[in-house]
């Protein structure tokens, strides 16, 4: 259901939560090799639906976290 959750969230204008703590399997049923694999999938879905992924600083702002100093 990983893909469906990402798509539904994106279509509704929401944020996609990605990570092994939320789902350990990829859409084909295989175990995810890491968070990066799920991030790649979420970015592809967002691109197909005309959405831009947040930058790390944008994501921190959305989540109410401190923005890193460069």
Kinemage of the C-alpha trace (Angstrom):
@kinemage 1
@onewidth
@group {chain A} dominant
@subgroup {mainchain}
@vectorlist {calphas} color= white
{ca unk a 1} P 0.000 0.000 0.000
{ca unk a 2} L 3.061 2.215 0.088
{ca unk a 3} L 2.505 3.642 -3.404
{ca unk a 4} L -1.192 4.284 -2.813
{ca unk a 5} L -0.492 6.190 0.399
{ca unk a 6} L 2.098 8.392 -1.283
{ca unk a 7} L -0.189 9.080 -4.249
{ca unk a 8} L -3.251 9.861 -2.135
{ca unk a 9} L -1.305 12.205 0.126
{ca unk a 10} L 0.236 13.984 -2.853
{ca unk a 11} L -3.086 14.301 -4.702
{ca unk a 12} L -4.707 15.832 -1.633
{ca unk a 13} L -1.909 18.397 -1.265
{ca unk a 14} L -0.475 16.757 1.826
{ca unk a 15} L 3.027 15.741 2.795
{ca unk a 16} L 4.441 12.277 2.151
{ca unk a 17} L 6.070 10.599 5.130
{ca unk a 18} L 8.861 8.297 4.032
{ca unk a 19} L 10.926 5.860 6.045
{ca unk a 20} L 11.433 2.335 7.235
{ca unk a 21} L 9.677 3.134 10.514
{ca unk a 22} L 6.455 3.537 8.478
{ca unk a 23} L 6.801 0.687 5.999
{ca unk a 24} L 9.586 -1.856 5.488
{ca unk a 25} L 8.421 -3.129 2.082
{ca unk a 26} L 8.426 -1.721 -1.417
{ca unk a 27} L 5.317 -1.925 -3.654
{ca unk a 28} L 6.547 -5.193 -5.200
{ca unk a 29} L 6.574 -6.810 -1.738
{ca unk a 30} L 10.362 -6.915 -1.460
{ca unk a 31} L 11.998 -5.493 1.668
{ca unk a 32} L 13.211 -1.935 1.162
{ca unk a 33} L 17.000 -1.754 1.055
{ca unk a 34} L 16.939 1.570 2.855
{ca unk a 35} L 15.070 4.839 3.285
{ca unk a 36} L 16.695 6.111 0.091
{ca unk a 37} L 14.733 3.583 -1.969
{ca unk a 38} L 11.443 4.860 -0.566
{ca unk a 39} L 12.533 8.482 -1.035
{ca unk a 40} L 13.266 7.781 -4.717
{ca unk a 41} L 9.778 6.327 -5.143
{ca unk a 42} L 8.104 9.273 -3.393
{ca unk a 43} L 10.043 11.769 -5.549
{ca unk a 44} L 9.006 9.941 -8.741
{ca unk a 45} L 5.358 9.972 -7.664
{ca unk a 46} L 5.498 13.662 -6.734
{ca unk a 47} L 7.117 14.503 -10.086
{ca unk a 48} L 4.463 12.578 -12.013
{ca unk a 49} L 1.770 14.497 -10.144
{ca unk a 50} L 3.416 17.898 -10.661
{ca unk a 51} L 4.695 18.365 -7.106
{ca unk a 52} L 8.166 19.406 -5.985
{ca unk a 53} L 9.806 17.655 -3.022
{ca unk a 54} L 10.667 19.907 -0.101
{ca unk a 55} L 14.291 20.796 0.474
{ca unk a 56} L 15.751 19.671 3.812
{ca unk a 57} L 15.296 23.192 5.237
{ca unk a 58} L 11.703 23.386 3.941
{ca unk a 59} L 10.947 20.013 5.522
{ca unk a 60} L 12.384 21.196 8.846
{ca unk a 61} L 10.179 24.303 8.701
{ca unk a 62} L 7.082 22.201 7.905
{ca unk a 63} L 7.879 19.962 10.884
{ca unk a 64} L 8.697 22.891 13.194
{ca unk a 65} L 12.343 21.888 13.596
{ca unk a 66} L 15.400 24.109 13.750
{ca unk a 67} L 16.881 24.968 10.365
{ca unk a 68} L 20.538 23.974 10.128
{ca unk a 69} L 23.092 26.747 9.933
{ca unk a 70} L 25.382 26.520 6.959
